[in-house]
Amino acid sequence: MGRKFHANGRVKASPGNTVITFVTPDMPQFPELVWAQTELAAACGSAITLLPESSLHMTVFELLIVTNRTPEKWSRNLALDAPLVETDAYFRAVVPPIPAPANLAMVFERVGPMTQAIGVTLKPADDAVAHALRAYRDALSEATGIRSPDHAAYRFHISLAYRIRVGDAHDRALASALDRITARLSRTFGVFAPAAPQPVFFEDMFAFRSASRAGPAGRLGRG
């Protein structure tokens, strides 16, 4: 808490890069996730900050973020003090050639607090998807030189909001909202079938840009 957002909810600079697949407005899950954000906002008010609808995504493989310059979170193929534009260029070269799974079907698991965010956790729709995702993440790990401590146990998720305040009253309001959201999404979420994952570049949690939109250096500044 406090690493990606200020206490007043304003987003902090936390530049990095990652591999994601977007939740787009044409997907049936999109309005359900926006409804969930509305419920969270009504219940928790200024105790949370919502992510913009345009930033909703499922992370497939975490790359680097400048606030995590530690050996266990960094690429073994890059210097720990490598400039971010150098890491961008490296990932633009090594990530796209790795074939992504043709089927990324995911289903609802739960909604609740995660390490820093509040979001929906997902699980592969069947064993074939689980195997394909595991193989893809292993291939990305080998190519990028990144193997986070949670690599084998990584939980796929779609972040909805970040908590910026805690306390008994906030916790009770959040728990009540999560119960309502879970009851609905467990019925309505269906099968999430996103497009192929892609490397993206960000300055903060409010905007994620693909390689084609980020320019040759990957950095555009906040949008």
C-alpha positions in Angstrom: 0.0 0.0 0.0 1.4 3.4 -0.9 3.8 2.1 -3.6 1.6 2.9 -6.6 -0.8 5.5 -5.3 -0.5 8.5 -3.0 -2.7 8.6 0.1 -5.1 11.0 -1.6 -5.6 8.4 -4.4 -3.4 10.2 -7.0 -1.4 7.7 -9.1 2.3 7.5 -8.5 4.9 7.1 -11.2 5.9 3.4 -11.2 7.2 2.8 -14.7 7.9 -0.7 -16.1 6.9 -3.3 -18.6 4.8 -6.5 -18.6 3.0 -9.0 -20.7 -0.8 -8.7 -20.6 -4.1 -9.2 -22.5 -6.6 -6.5 -22.4 -10.3 -6.7 -21.3 -12.0 -4.9 -24.2 -15.5 -3.3 -24.3 -16.7 -5.9 -26.7 -16.2 -8.7 -24.2 -19.1 -9.9 -22.1 -17.0 -9.6 -18.9 -16.3 -5.9 -19.5 -19.6 -4.5 -18.2 -19.6 -6.9 -15.3 -16.2 -5.7 -14.2 -17.3 -2.0 -14.6 -20.3 -2.8 -12.5 -18.0 -4.4 -9.9 -15.9 -1.2 -9.8 -19.1 0.8 -9.3 -20.0 -1.4 -6.3 -16.5 -1.0 -4.8 -16.6 2.8 -5.3 -20.0 3.1 -3.7 -19.0 1.0 -0.7 -15.4 2.2 -0.1 -15.4 5.7 -1.4 -12.0 7.4 -0.9 -10.5 4.3 0.7 -9.8 2.9 -2.8 -8.7 4.2 -6.2 -10.3 2.6 -9.3 -8.3 1.7 -12.3 -9.5 3.3 -15.6 -11.7 1.1 -17.7 -9.2 1.4 -20.5 -6.6 -0.2 -18.3 -8.5 -3.4 -17.4 -6.3 -6.4 -18.2 -5.2 -9.8 -17.2 -1.4 -10.1 -16.5 0.1 -13.1 -18.1 3.7 -12.6 -17.2 5.3 -9.9 -15.0 8.4 -8.3 -16.5 10.1 -5.4 -14.6 9.1 -2.4 -12.6 11.6 0.2 -11.4 10.5 0.1 -7.8 11.4 -3.6 -7.7 15.1 -3.4 -8.6 16.0 -6.5 -6.6 17.8 -9.6 -8.0 14.8 -11.9 -7.4 12.5 -9.6 -9.4 14.9 -8.5 -12.1 16.2 -10.2 -15.3 19.4 -12.2 -15.0 20.1 -11.0 -18.6 20.1 -7.3 -17.7 22.2 -5.3 -15.3 20.3 -4.4 -12.1 20.9 -0.7 -12.8 19.9 -1.0 -16.5 17.9 2.0 -17.8 14.3 1.3 -18.3 14.5 2.1 -22.1 17.1 -0.7 -22.3 14.8 -3.2 -20.7 12.0 -2.1 -23.0 14.2 -2.7 -26.1 15.3 -6.1 -24.8 11.7 -7.3 -24.2 10.5 -5.9 -27.5 13.0 -8.2 -29.1 12.6 -11.4 -27.1 8.9 -11.6 -26.1 7.0 -11.4 -29.5 8.8 -14.4 -31.1 7.6 -16.7 -28.4 4.4 -18.4 -29.6 1.4 -17.5 -27.4 -1.3 -20.1 -26.6 -4.1 -20.2 -29.1 -6.6 -20.7 -26.3 -6.5 -18.6 -23.2 -10.0 -19.5 -21.9 -10.3 -18.5 -18.2 -13.1 -18.7 -15.7 -14.0 -16.9 -12.5 -12.4 -18.0 -9.3 -12.9 -15.4 -6.7 -12.9 -11.6 -6.1 -11.0 -10.0 -3.2 -7.9 -8.3 -2.0 -4.6 -9.4 -3.5 -1.1 -8.3 -2.6 -1.7 -4.6 -3.4 -5.0 -4.5 -5.4 -8.6 -5.6 -5.2 -9.4 -7.8 -8.2 -10.9 -10.9 -9.8 -8.7 -14.0 -9.7 -9.1 -16.4 -12.6 -8.2 -20.0 -13.4 -7.7 -21.9 -16.6 -11.0 -23.3 -18.0 -9.5 -26.7 -18.4 -6.2 -28.8 -18.1 -5.2 -28.0 -21.7 -5.3 -24.2 -21.1 -3.4 -24.7 -17.8 -0.7 -26.7 -19.6 -0.4 -24.2 -22.4 -0.2 -21.2 -20.0 2.4 -23.0 -17.9 4.5 -23.8 -21.0 4.2 -20.2 -22.3 5.2 -18.7 -18.9 8.2 -21.1 -18.7 9.3 -20.1 -22.2 9.0 -16.4 -21.3 11.0 -16.9 -18.2 13.7 -18.6 -20.1 13.8 -15.9 -22.8 13.6 -12.9 -20.5 15.8 -14.1 -17.7 13.0 -13.5 -15.1 11.8 -16.1 -12.7 9.9 -14.5 -9.8 9.6 -16.3 -6.5 5.9 -17.0 -7.2 6.5 -18.2 -10.8 5.1 -21.7 -10.3 2.2 -20.5 -8.1 1.3 -17.4 -10.0 -2.4 -16.4 -9.8 -4.0 -14.9 -12.9 -6.1 -11.8 -12.1 -7.8 -8.7 -13.3 -7.1 -5.8 -11.0 -10.1 -3.4 -10.4 -8.9 -1.0 -7.7 -6.1 -0.3 -5.2 -6.6 0.2 -1.5 -5.2 3.5 -0.1 -6.8 3.3 3.3 -7.5 0.5 5.8 -9.4 0.3 9.1 -12.3 -1.6 10.6 -15.0 0.5 8.9 -13.3 0.3 5.5 -12.7 -3.4 5.9 -16.4 -4.1 6.7 -17.6 -2.0 3.8 -15.2 -3.8 1.5 -16.2 -7.2 2.7 -19.9 -6.5 2.1 -19.2 -5.2 -1.4 -17.1 -8.3 -2.2 -19.9 -10.6 -1.1 -22.3 -8.9 -3.5 -19.8 -8.9 -6.4 -18.9 -12.5 -5.8 -22.5 -13.6 -5.8 -23.1 -11.9 -9.1 -19.9 -12.7 -11.0 -20.0 -16.3 -10.0 -23.2 -16.4 -12.1 -22.5 -14.0 -14.9 -18.7 -14.0 -15.6 -18.7 -16.9 -18.0 -15.6 -17.8 -20.0 -13.1 -15.1 -20.5 -11.4 -15.6 -23.9 -8.9 -12.8 -24.5 -6.7 -12.0 -27.4 -3.1 -13.1 -27.5 -0.9 -11.6 -24.8 1.5 -8.8 -25.7 4.3 -6.8 -24.1 3.2 -3.4 -22.9 4.9 -0.4 -21.4 3.7 1.9 -18.6 4.6 4.9 -16.6 2.0 4.2 -13.9 -1.1 2.0 -13.3 -3.4 4.2 -15.4 -2.1 3.5 -18.9 -0.6 0.5 -20.6 0.7 0.9 -24.2 1.6 -1.8 -26.7 4.9 -1.9 -28.6 3.2 -0.4 -31.7 1.9 2.6 -29.7 4.9 3.2 -27.5 7.5 4.2 -30.1 11.0 2.8 -30.6 12.1 3.4 -27.0 8.9 2.2 -25.4 8.5 5.3 -23.2 5.8 7.9 -23.8 5.2 9.5 -20.5 1.9 9.5 -18.7 -1.3 9.4 -20.7 
